[in-house]
């Protein structure tokens, strides 16, 4: 029987009934660990070392989150990933009026060096890597981490981890920005420059397509807009006088894992090949490490459903499988109840066990890029690359990612894609099990994590206690020095932020000093 409509991937790429054999260009594939890194950035991939299992966690105050991190490490997690609450992300202390009702809700509240010391208490900072999802206040949270390590006698050069520090995707898709784009980009490149000299094992930026995909973009758009942002950061760092091979090896990326397993695998392979060529041909990188797209994956929060939450365990397993088959370097698997609340310990354990079962029982980690040569997968990889390259060329024609975001082009592309997907779900053209098909009666589970309302009051009191016991002259001097340095475009602000956190200046006070220097950004209306 003839098909009455075109069959496509989740992102709208046409799928043939059966992929036809075709020659595979060995130069486009290469070998794992060799340019253009289509098949992976390391020769033996997971045979030599498994990906880092890094569960994203943080809620309430520093003490509660510290207990969760220790629990996860006991359960076999191999890297920490810190979630911060919204006030911390946008530079408000917990006692600020703008923080009311949000303290500790979607992540941990961090206001000062005192909080960061308690958050990292008892954790082996020189042995475990730390990923921090923080952007507008990224320099401050990195400085707090460095200051805690210093107090324990651990130099910044011994620290390993990743700072998200990707402000462009905040303007495009997520919204936790503070300052206008130009000074925000300066802060990003200040961190890159400082880390290249003082924290060589730390990834100073994680260029993120994840949040754009969560906002509704396609796989092609995720690759294109993420790499376009990467180009903008490289250009900004070069503009600061850095040599490309001095910082590019520590650039990292962050992608989503959605439900179309083979499309996701092809997406990661295409992105890896494209970045290698961008770095070698566009920026003249010579060090092979500068051409390696190393990336973290988080399974898709937007794919989780509040209906029939146990189904989310299956969704997460498939998404995690795609990330591993695509060659990720680290992975977070969402918990089944995250469509309802922050995850419970039990659901987090199941999410972590999902990674461990894939690693040790499935056999997919035994060979690098095991799906290479599949007619369908190679064709899909090539088509994603070609369409993403055309979209990057469009961004370039507008003046680059910063200008494309400033004119709302990226935002409109994402919004239009999200609208199409929602229409498909509502029309039943895209099946979501338990939502628009195979529905069942029943209430959501009652056993979800709830934040104690008294936590906000206790955290606000802690901020006041820190201000009361610090040396006010030292804190004031450090904050004024930071504000003055911000007026000098040639100054790297990281040393000034470090001085401020050592003097017990708070996250909000540091953000306010920069607000006075840079102003605040208000997004233009899309209407």
Secondary structure by P-SEA (a helix, b strand, c coil): cccccccccccccccccbbbbbbbcccccccccccccccccccccccccccccccccccccaaaaaaaaaaaaaacccbbbbbbccccccccccccccccccccccbbbbccaaaaaaaacccccccbbbbbccccaaaaaaaaaaaaaaaaccccccbbbbbcccccccccccccccccaaaaaaaaaaaaaaaaccccccccccccaaaaaaacccaaaaaaaaaaaaaaaaaaaaaaccccccccccbbbbbbbccaaaaaaaaaaaaaaaaaaaaaccccccccccccccbbbbccccccccccccaaaaaaaaaaaaaaaacccbbbbbccccccccccaaaaaaaaaaaaaaacccccccccccccccaaaaaaaaaaaaaaaaaaaaaaaaccaaaaaaaaaaaaaaaaaaaaaaaaaaaccccccccccccccccccccccccccaaaaaaaaaaaaaaaccaaaaaaaaaaaaaaaaacccccaaaaaaaaaaacccaaaaaaaaaaabbbbbbcccc
